[in-house]
Amino acid sequence: MVKKGYSPEQIIGKLREAEILFNQGATLGVVLKKIGVSDNSYYRWRKEYGGLTVDQAQRLKQLEVENSRLKRLVADLSLDNAILKEASRGNF
């Protein structure tokens, strides 16, 4: 199975296209075939990107990257703190 790896901009475009087709009266099967995705992908995308603009999606991805970086920093500092406390007690 080949993963296409759509960008957030492409995903939002496909969701907008699907919304237009639904408004024209197309069924779910027809819409999914037209935009070229599976129903699982469609529902996952709609859950993550539904109602977002391209700018908002890009900002969301930037915030996720920043959040993961900050979590790593906190984990590293917590580990260093625990090591220093252990060393100061003399339990090594």
C-alpha positions as CSV (number, residue, x, y, z in Angstrom):
1,M,0.0,0.0,0.0
2,V,1.5,3.3,-1.1
3,K,1.1,6.3,1.2
4,K,0.6,9.5,-0.8
5,G,1.3,11.8,2.1
6,Y,-1.0,14.7,1.2
7,S,0.0,18.2,2.5
8,P,-2.4,20.0,4.8
9,E,-3.1,22.4,1.9
10,Q,-4.1,19.5,-0.3
11,I,-6.2,17.9,2.4
12,I,-8.1,21.1,3.0
13,G,-8.7,21.4,-0.8
14,K,-10.0,17.9,-1.0
15,L,-12.3,18.5,2.0
16,R,-13.6,21.7,0.4
17,E,-14.2,19.8,-2.9
18,A,-16.1,17.1,-1.0
19,E,-18.2,19.7,0.8
20,I,-19.2,21.2,-2.6
21,L,-20.1,17.8,-4.0
22,F,-22.2,17.0,-0.9
23,N,-24.1,20.3,-1.4
24,Q,-24.8,19.4,-5.0
25,G,-26.5,16.2,-3.7
26,A,-23.7,13.6,-4.3
27,T,-23.6,10.5,-2.1
28,L,-20.6,9.6,0.1
29,G,-19.4,6.9,-2.2
30,V,-19.4,9.2,-5.2
31,V,-17.7,12.0,-3.3
32,L,-14.9,9.7,-2.0
33,K,-14.3,8.2,-5.4
34,K,-14.2,11.7,-6.9
35,I,-11.6,13.1,-4.4
36,G,-9.7,9.8,-4.5
37,V,-9.5,8.8,-0.8
38,S,-10.9,6.1,1.4
39,D,-13.7,6.6,3.9
40,N,-11.2,6.2,6.8
41,S,-9.0,8.9,5.4
42,Y,-11.9,11.2,4.8
43,Y,-13.3,10.9,8.3
44,R,-9.8,11.3,9.9
45,W,-9.1,14.4,7.8
46,R,-12.5,15.9,8.6
47,K,-11.8,15.3,12.3
48,E,-8.4,17.0,12.1
49,Y,-8.9,19.7,9.5
50,G,-12.6,20.2,9.3
51,G,-13.4,23.9,9.3
52,L,-9.8,25.1,9.1
53,T,-8.3,27.4,6.5
54,V,-4.9,26.7,5.0
55,D,-3.3,29.4,7.2
56,Q,-4.9,27.8,10.3
57,A,-3.7,24.4,9.3
58,Q,-0.1,25.6,8.9
59,R,-0.2,27.4,12.2
60,L,-1.6,24.2,13.8
61,K,1.4,22.2,12.5
62,Q,3.9,24.8,13.7
63,L,2.3,24.7,17.2
64,E,2.5,20.9,17.2
65,V,6.2,20.9,16.4
66,E,6.9,23.6,19.0
67,N,4.8,21.6,21.6
68,S,6.8,18.4,21.0
69,R,10.1,20.4,21.3
70,L,9.0,21.9,24.6
71,K,7.9,18.5,25.9
72,R,11.4,17.1,25.2
73,L,13.0,20.0,27.0
74,V,10.8,19.5,30.1
75,A,11.6,15.8,30.1
76,D,15.3,16.4,29.8
77,L,15.2,19.0,32.6
78,S,13.1,16.7,34.8
79,L,15.6,13.9,34.3
80,D,18.6,16.2,35.1
81,N,16.8,17.4,38.2
82,A,16.1,13.8,39.4
83,I,19.7,12.9,38.8
84,L,21.0,15.9,40.8
85,K,18.6,15.1,43.7
86,E,19.8,11.5,43.8
87,A,23.4,12.6,43.7
88,S,22.9,15.1,46.5
89,R,21.3,12.4,48.8
90,G,24.4,10.2,48.2
91,N,22.3,7.2,47.0
92,F,24.6,6.3,44.1
